[in-house]
Every structure is written in C-alpha cells, then in structure tokens.
C-alpha cells in the first residue's frame, strides 16, 4: 500500500487531500517536521508556518520544489517537493540537504582555491613568456628570464603533485597488509630532515632524536610524505635560526613522531581548521617558503590510512608541536624481526 511505501522511505512523506489536510505521514516526518499522531486531519500549512512551505502545500510553488532553513533548527536545510497523486491528493516529500549543500560548498571552495593558487604563478610565467616573445633579447637576458621562470613553474608542479596525491589518498581503500613494508624510520627521517634543511636554505637548526628507533609498517611513499610535510611545515613557520626538534620513539600505546618549532604558533581559533585544504595560519609566510596549503591535509589522510592520528599543541609567539601517534599494531616488533631473520 501507499502507506507501507512511505514508511519505507528515508525522507519525510506526508499525504494531504485537496484542502491540504493531513491524511497520513511516516515516522521520519515526526523527527524532521515534528508531526504528532494527533496531527492527522489537521491542515499541514497551518502546522508549519514557513512561507515557502505554505505556498508549496497549496500548489503555488514554482516547479513544486522549495528549499529553506528548518523552522525547528536553523542549522539544517530542508528540500521539500510536492507530487500530485491520483484523485485530489498530493504527496509532500521532505529531505535534509544540509550535508549535501555543505559538500557542494566545499567543492566550489576547492575549485576557487585551486584556481587562485594557480593564477599567481601562471600570471608570472605568462608575463615572462610575453616579454621573451615580444623583445629582441640577448643571450644573457634570455638566461636570466628563464631562471625567473623556474620558481613559479616549480610551484605549479608542486601544487598539482599534492592535489593528485591528496585525491589518491582520499579515493583509495585502506592499504592491505601485503602493501605495508617494514620501514627503517631512522633512515627515512634523516632523509626528510636533509630535504627540509634544503627547503630552509640552511637557515634553521635541526635536532633529531631517534630514541630507541622503532620501525613502522606502512606504505613508504605515504609515510615519507607525511613526515616530510610535518617537518617542512615547521620550517615554513619558523624564523631564521630557529630550532626544529624532531623525535621518533616509543610511547605507552605505540610510537610517535613529534616535531617542535619555535615559530609563530597557532591561535586557538585556527586549531580546528589547520588540516583543511588551502587553510593557512600565515598566508604570506607560507607562500614565500613554497607551501601549497595541502601539506597538513595530506598528513591527516596518510595517518588515517595507517590508523594513526595527528595532535597539535601550540602557543602564539612561542611555537608548536605536531605529534603523529601510531598504534602498536603498526610497529615492527623487535622479536618478530629476530624470528624472521633466523
């Protein structure tokens, strides 16, 4: 029956007659639209006095579809549709589109951010190319202009590479056990520090404490990317001459990589957003040092794929500590290594 069908729907479903009086409704309607069993027979438009909803119930809404903030919770958005039924009845279907709208907004913001991030280096490249094409330049000037093309070109490549990596991390299933390698974390971290030192042009001091050097089971390229991004982030937000302390060692529940800096710090209002795509605490500093705005988003997804999590503590003007905490299940246990070697 129609009542059985509406009860099976995930949306609020209400059947009204020609006058707009309620004949029946499903259980979802009670939660979403706060209808009560005693409301049967009452006029729907008089129970929910939202102008667009009233117009819809009376058949006066364009396309028989409206969207509005829930009268019962301003943070929720409802999409309501009117479907004529046989005879003089109509079916009112309502669904919560809050999450869908949020995802659409995130997609629009993402496209806008990518366009903005690419526009600046692309404008620089186009400007130099136009100069090279429109003027009779000597070899020395040509070489100087070509050298100036390198930074914006590398910036665009880094951005595209990070976007591709982030997309793959988000779309891929969790790695299978067979995909996990036994990683020499001491060697991996020394390589990350060397690369981060080059990023800072030798302007920073690095302190590497490997403690008891537990090894990790993971996807090497992903773990390397996460470690490098956390360390590079400290470089970008630290003053010249600042000390960056890196420690890898066991904890009570597994192992942790902690990276501490003496940088600008993070204000409390930024804490919840620092792993969002393109979110930067200090936009100018990050761009000068070559950040794409995707590093911590990559870290978050890599850790999630390895059952780990990122924790951050910070004081404005004093620095920050980023800690990647891995569970014991991701570690290579020493006794297991000995058994495999025999």
C-alpha positions as CSV (number, residue, x, y, z in Angstrom):
1,X,0.0,0.0,0.0
2,X,1.0,3.7,-0.3
3,X,1.3,3.9,3.5
4,X,3.8,1.0,3.6
5,X,5.8,2.6,0.8
6,X,6.1,5.9,2.5
7,X,7.1,4.2,5.8
8,X,10.0,2.6,3.9
9,X,11.3,6.0,2.6
10,X,14.3,7.7,4.2
11,X,12.6,11.0,3.6
12,X,9.7,12.6,5.4
13,X,6.5,11.7,3.5
14,X,3.1,13.2,4.1
15,X,-0.2,12.6,2.2
16,X,-2.6,15.5,2.0
17,X,-6.0,15.9,0.5
18,X,-7.3,18.7,-1.8
19,X,-7.6,21.1,1.2
20,X,-4.1,20.4,2.5
21,X,-5.3,18.4,5.4
22,X,-3.1,15.5,6.5
23,X,-4.3,12.0,5.8
24,X,-1.2,10.1,6.9
25,X,2.6,10.5,7.4
26,X,5.6,8.3,8.0
27,X,7.8,8.1,11.1
28,X,10.5,10.3,9.6
29,X,8.1,13.2,9.5
30,X,7.8,13.0,13.2
31,X,11.5,13.6,13.6
32,X,12.1,16.0,10.8
33,X,8.9,18.1,10.8
34,X,7.8,17.4,14.4
35,X,4.5,16.0,13.5
36,X,2.5,14.1,16.1
37,X,0.0,11.3,15.6
38,X,-2.8,13.7,16.7
39,X,-2.0,16.0,13.8
40,X,-3.7,13.7,11.3
41,X,-6.7,15.6,9.9
42,X,-5.0,19.0,10.6
43,X,-4.0,21.4,7.9
44,X,-0.3,20.9,7.1
45,X,0.3,24.5,6.2
46,X,-1.1,25.7,9.5
47,X,1.2,23.4,11.4
48,X,4.4,24.5,9.7
49,X,4.1,28.2,9.0
50,X,7.1,28.7,6.7
51,X,6.1,30.9,3.7
52,X,7.7,28.7,1.0
53,X,6.3,25.6,2.6
54,X,2.8,27.1,2.8
55,X,3.0,28.0,-0.9
56,X,4.1,24.5,-1.8
57,X,1.3,22.8,0.1
58,X,-1.2,25.0,-1.7
59,X,0.3,24.2,-5.1
60,X,1.7,27.6,-5.7
61,X,5.5,26.9,-5.6
62,X,7.4,27.1,-8.9
63,X,8.5,23.6,-10.0
64,X,6.7,22.2,-6.9
65,X,10.0,22.4,-5.1
66,X,11.3,24.6,-2.3
67,X,14.3,24.7,0.0
68,X,14.5,26.6,3.3
69,X,16.0,26.5,6.7
70,X,14.3,24.1,9.1
71,X,11.8,26.0,11.3
72,X,13.0,23.7,14.1
73,X,16.7,24.0,13.6
74,X,18.3,27.0,11.8
75,X,21.5,25.0,11.1
76,X,19.6,22.4,8.9
77,X,18.3,22.9,5.4
78,X,15.3,21.1,4.1
79,X,14.3,20.4,0.5
80,X,10.5,19.8,0.1
81,X,8.8,18.5,-3.0
82,X,5.0,18.3,-3.9
83,X,4.0,15.3,-6.0
84,X,0.3,15.1,-7.3
85,X,-1.3,11.7,-6.7
86,X,-4.3,10.2,-8.3
87,X,-7.5,12.0,-7.5
88,X,-7.3,15.1,-5.3
89,X,-4.4,14.0,-3.2
90,X,-0.7,15.0,-3.1
91,X,2.5,13.6,-1.6
92,X,4.8,16.0,0.3
93,X,8.4,14.7,0.4
94,X,11.0,16.5,2.6
95,X,14.6,15.6,3.0
96,X,17.5,17.1,4.9
97,X,20.0,18.5,2.4
98,X,22.4,20.1,4.9
99,X,25.3,17.7,4.3
100,X,24.7,17.8,0.5
101,X,24.9,21.6,0.5
102,X,28.0,21.5,2.6
103,X,29.7,19.2,0.2
104,X,28.7,21.3,-2.8
105,X,30.0,24.4,-1.0
106,X,33.3,22.6,-0.2
107,X,33.6,21.6,-3.9
108,X,33.0,25.2,-5.0
109,X,35.5,26.5,-2.5
110,X,38.0,23.9,-3.6
111,X,37.8,24.8,-7.3
112,X,38.0,28.5,-6.3
113,X,41.1,27.9,-4.2
114,X,42.9,25.8,-6.8
115,X,42.2,28.5,-9.4
116,X,43.5,31.2,-7.1
117,X,46.6,29.2,-6.2
118,X,47.5,28.6,-9.8
119,X,46.6,32.0,-11.1
120,X,49.5,33.9,-9.5
121,X,52.4,31.7,-10.7
122,X,50.7,31.2,-14.1
123,X,50.5,35.0,-14.5
124,X,54.2,35.3,-13.7
125,X,55.0,32.7,-16.3
126,X,52.8,34.2,-19.0
127,X,54.3,37.7,-18.3
128,X,57.9,36.5,-18.8
129,X,57.0,34.5,-21.9
130,X,55.3,37.6,-23.4
131,X,58.4,39.6,-22.7
132,X,60.6,36.9,-24.3
133,X,58.4,36.8,-27.4
134,X,58.0,40.5,-27.9
135,X,61.5,41.8,-27.5
136,X,64.8,41.1,-29.2
137,X,66.8,39.9,-26.2
138,X,70.5,39.0,-25.9
139,X,71.5,35.6,-24.6
140,X,72.4,36.7,-21.1
141,X,69.0,38.4,-20.6
142,X,67.2,35.4,-22.0
143,X,69.0,33.1,-19.5
144,X,68.0,35.5,-16.6
145,X,64.4,35.4,-17.7
146,X,64.5,31.6,-18.0
147,X,65.9,31.4,-14.5
148,X,63.0,33.5,-13.2
149,X,60.5,31.1,-14.8
150,X,61.7,28.2,-12.6
151,X,60.2,29.2,-9.2
152,X,56.6,29.7,-10.4
153,X,56.8,26.6,-12.6
154,X,58.0,24.5,-9.7
155,X,55.3,26.0,-7.5
156,X,52.6,24.9,-10.0
157,X,54.1,21.4,-10.3
158,X,54.2,21.1,-6.5
159,X,50.6,22.1,-6.3
160,X,49.5,19.6,-9.0
161,X,51.6,16.8,-7.4
162,X,50.0,17.5,-4.0
163,X,46.5,17.6,-5.4
164,X,47.0,14.3,-7.2
165,X,48.4,12.7,-4.0
166,X,45.6,14.0,-1.9
167,X,43.0,12.8,-4.3
168,X,44.5,9.4,-4.4
169,X,44.7,9.2,-0.6
170,X,41.0,10.2,-0.3
171,X,39.8,7.8,-3.0
172,X,41.9,4.7,-2.2
173,X,40.9,2.0,0.2
174,X,43.0,1.4,3.3
175,X,46.2,-0.4,2.4
176,X,46.1,-4.2,2.6
177,X,48.7,-5.9,4.8
178,X,50.6,-7.1,1.8
179,X,51.1,-3.4,0.7
180,X,52.8,-2.5,4.0
181,X,56.6,-2.5,4.1
182,X,58.9,-2.6,7.2
183,X,60.2,1.0,7.2
184,X,63.6,2.0,8.6
185,X,62.3,5.1,10.3
186,X,65.7,6.4,11.3
187,X,66.9,6.3,7.6
188,X,63.5,7.8,6.4
189,X,63.6,10.7,8.9
190,X,67.2,11.5,8.2
191,X,66.3,11.8,4.6
192,X,63.3,14.1,5.4
193,X,65.5,16.3,7.6
194,X,68.0,16.7,4.7
195,X,65.2,17.7,2.4
196,X,63.7,20.1,4.9
197,X,67.2,21.6,5.5
198,X,67.5,22.4,1.8
199,X,64.0,23.9,1.8
200,X,65.1,26.4,4.5
201,X,68.4,27.1,2.7
202,X,70.3,26.2,5.9
203,X,68.7,28.9,7.9
204,X,67.3,26.6,10.6
205,X,68.8,24.3,13.2
206,X,67.7,20.7,13.4
207,X,67.8,18.4,16.3
208,X,67.0,14.7,15.6
209,X,66.3,12.4,18.5
210,X,65.6,8.8,17.3
211,X,65.3,7.4,20.9
212,X,65.0,3.6,20.6
213,X,64.2,3.8,16.8
214,X,61.1,1.6,16.5
215,X,60.4,0.7,12.9
216,X,57.0,1.1,11.3
217,X,54.8,-1.0,9.0
218,X,53.4,1.3,6.3
219,X,53.3,2.5,2.7
220,X,56.7,4.0,2.4
221,X,55.8,6.8,-0.1
222,X,52.9,7.9,2.1
223,X,54.8,7.8,5.4
224,X,57.7,9.7,3.8
225,X,55.3,12.4,2.5
226,X,53.6,12.7,5.9
227,X,56.9,13.1,7.8
228,X,58.3,15.5,5.3
229,X,55.2,17.7,5.3
230,X,55.1,17.9,9.1
231,X,58.8,18.8,9.2
232,X,58.5,21.2,6.3
233,X,55.6,22.9,7.9
234,X,57.8,23.7,10.9
235,X,60.4,25.2,8.6
236,X,57.9,27.4,6.8
237,X,56.5,28.8,10.1
238,X,59.8,29.2,12.0
239,X,62.1,32.3,12.0
240,X,65.6,32.0,10.5
241,X,67.9,30.5,13.1
242,X,65.0,28.8,14.9
243,X,65.5,25.3,16.3
244,X,63.3,22.5,15.0
245,X,63.3,19.4,17.2
246,X,62.3,16.1,15.8
247,X,61.8,13.0,17.9
248,X,60.7,9.5,17.0
249,X,60.3,6.9,19.7
250,X,58.0,4.5,21.6
251,X,55.0,5.5,23.6
252,X,52.8,3.6,26.0
253,X,50.4,2.8,23.2
254,X,52.8,2.6,20.2
255,X,55.1,5.2,18.8
256,X,55.1,8.8,17.9
257,X,56.8,11.3,15.7
258,X,56.9,14.8,17.3
259,X,58.1,17.9,15.5
260,X,58.5,21.1,17.6
261,X,59.4,24.5,16.4
262,X,60.0,28.0,17.7
263,X,57.7,29.6,15.2
264,X,54.7,32.0,15.2
265,X,52.4,29.5,16.9
266,X,48.8,28.9,16.2
267,X,45.9,30.8,17.8
268,X,43.1,28.6,19.2
269,X,40.6,29.8,16.6
270,X,42.8,28.2,13.9
271,X,43.3,24.9,15.5
272,X,40.2,23.1,14.2
273,X,41.0,24.2,10.6
274,X,44.7,23.7,10.1
275,X,44.2,20.3,8.3
276,X,41.7,21.8,5.8
277,X,42.8,22.1,2.2
278,X,44.5,25.5,1.5
279,X,43.9,26.8,5.0
280,X,47.0,28.7,6.2
281,X,47.6,30.4,9.6
282,X,50.0,32.9,7.9
283,X,49.3,33.1,4.2
284,X,52.2,35.3,3.2
285,X,54.9,33.3,5.1
286,X,53.7,30.0,3.7
287,X,53.7,31.2,0.1
288,X,57.2,32.8,0.4
289,X,58.5,29.5,1.7
290,X,56.8,27.5,-1.1
291,X,53.8,25.9,0.7
292,X,50.9,24.6,-1.3
293,X,48.4,24.7,1.5
294,X,47.8,21.0,1.2
295,X,50.5,19.6,3.4
296,X,48.6,19.0,6.6
297,X,45.6,17.7,4.7
298,X,47.9,15.1,3.2
299,X,49.3,14.3,6.7
300,X,45.8,13.8,8.1
301,X,44.8,11.4,5.3
302,X,48.1,9.4,5.5
303,X,47.7,9.0,9.2
304,X,44.1,7.9,8.9
305,X,45.1,5.2,6.4
306,X,47.7,3.9,8.9
307,X,45.3,4.0,11.9
308,X,47.2,6.9,13.4
309,X,46.2,10.5,14.3
310,X,47.7,14.0,14.4
311,X,47.7,16.0,17.6
312,X,48.8,19.6,17.9
313,X,49.8,21.8,20.8
314,X,50.8,25.5,20.3
315,X,51.3,28.8,22.0
316,X,51.1,32.0,19.9
317,X,54.6,33.5,19.5
318,X,56.3,30.6,21.1
319,X,55.9,27.7,18.7
320,X,54.0,24.5,18.0
321,X,54.4,20.7,18.4
322,X,52.9,18.4,15.9
323,X,52.7,14.8,17.0
324,X,51.8,11.8,14.8
325,X,50.7,9.0,17.0
326,X,50.9,5.4,15.6
327,X,49.3,2.4,17.4
328,X,51.3,-0.5,18.5
329,X,49.7,-2.6,15.7
330,X,51.6,-0.5,13.1
331,X,55.0,-1.2,14.6
332,X,57.6,-3.8,13.6
333,X,58.2,-5.6,16.9
334,X,61.9,-6.4,17.5
335,X,61.3,-10.1,18.5
336,X,59.4,-10.6,15.2
337,X,62.3,-9.2,13.3
338,X,64.7,-11.7,15.0
339,X,62.4,-14.6,14.4
340,X,62.2,-13.7,10.7
341,X,66.0,-13.4,10.5
342,X,66.7,-16.9,11.8
